Amino acid sequence: MKLIYSLFLAFTLSASSATAHGGGTDGNGCHTNHKTGGYHCH
Protein backbone atom coordinates (compact mmCIF):
# COMPACT_ATOMS: atom_id res chain seq x y z
CA MET A 1 0.00 0.00 0.00
CA LYS A 2 2.85 2.38 0.79
CA LEU A 3 4.34 1.69 -2.64
CA ILE A 4 1.10 2.62 -4.41
CA TYR A 5 0.76 5.79 -2.35
CA SER A 6 4.39 6.73 -3.02
CA LEU A 7 4.01 6.19 -6.76
CA PHE A 8 0.79 8.19 -6.82
CA LEU A 9 2.39 11.03 -4.89
CA ALA A 10 5.50 11.06 -7.09
CA PHE A 11 3.39 11.09 -10.26
CA THR A 12 1.14 13.86 -8.97
CA LEU A 13 4.02 16.09 -7.93
CA SER A 14 5.98 15.57 -11.14
CA ALA A 15 2.94 16.14 -13.35
CA SER A 16 1.95 19.33 -11.57
CA SER A 17 5.43 20.78 -11.73
CA ALA A 18 5.73 19.93 -15.42
CA THR A 19 2.53 21.76 -16.29
CA ALA A 20 3.00 24.70 -13.95
CA HIS A 21 3.03 28.02 -15.71
CA GLY A 22 3.41 31.56 -14.45
CA GLY A 23 2.00 33.38 -17.48
CA GLY A 24 -1.62 34.40 -17.92
CA THR A 25 -3.69 32.93 -20.72
CA ASP A 26 -6.28 34.44 -23.01
CA GLY A 27 -9.83 33.16 -23.60
CA ASN A 28 -8.46 30.28 -25.68
CA GLY A 29 -6.01 29.16 -22.99
CA CYS A 30 -3.08 30.55 -24.99
CA HIS A 31 -0.49 33.24 -24.45
CA THR A 32 2.49 34.99 -26.00
CA ASN A 33 6.00 34.45 -24.71
CA HIS A 34 7.26 38.02 -24.77
CA LYS A 35 10.92 36.94 -24.66
CA THR A 36 10.74 34.78 -27.80
CA GLY A 37 7.62 36.18 -29.47
CA GLY A 38 6.13 32.69 -29.61
CA TYR A 39 2.43 31.99 -29.04
CA HIS A 40 1.26 28.69 -27.60
CA CYS A 41 -1.72 27.03 -25.96
CA HIS A 42 -2.11 24.68 -23.03
LINPEUR-V542819 format. One record per residue. RES is the residue in three letters. PHI is phi in degrees with one decimal (999 if undefined). D_LAST is the distance of its C-alpha to the last C-alpha in Angstrom with 1 decimal. Layout:
# LINPEUR-V542819
RES PHI D_LAST
RES PHI D_LAST
This chain:
# LINPEUR-V542819
MET 999 33.8
LYS -63.9 33.0
LEU -64.6 31.4
ILE -63.5 29.0
TYR -62.8 28.2
SER -63.5 27.7
LEU -64.7 25.4
PHE -61.5 23.3
LEU -63.8 23.1
ALA -62.6 22.3
PHE -64.5 19.4
THR -62.4 18.0
LEU -68.1 18.4
SER -71.4 17.0
ALA -68.7 13.9
SER -71.0 13.3
SER -74.3 14.1
ALA -73.4 11.9
THR -98.9 8.7
ALA -62.7 10.4
HIS -150.1 9.5
GLY -90.0 12.3
GLY -84.1 11.1
GLY -76.6 11.0
THR -117.5 8.7
ASP -85.9 10.6
GLY -62.5 11.5
ASN -95.5 8.9
GLY 79.7 5.9
CYS -117.0 6.3
HIS -160.2 8.8
THR -98.7 11.7
ASN -85.3 12.8
HIS -70.0 16.4
LYS -74.3 18.0
THR -105.3 17.0
GLY 82.1 16.4
GLY -76.4 13.2
TYR -125.1 10.5
HIS -145.4 6.9
CYS -118.4 3.8
HIS -112.0 0.0
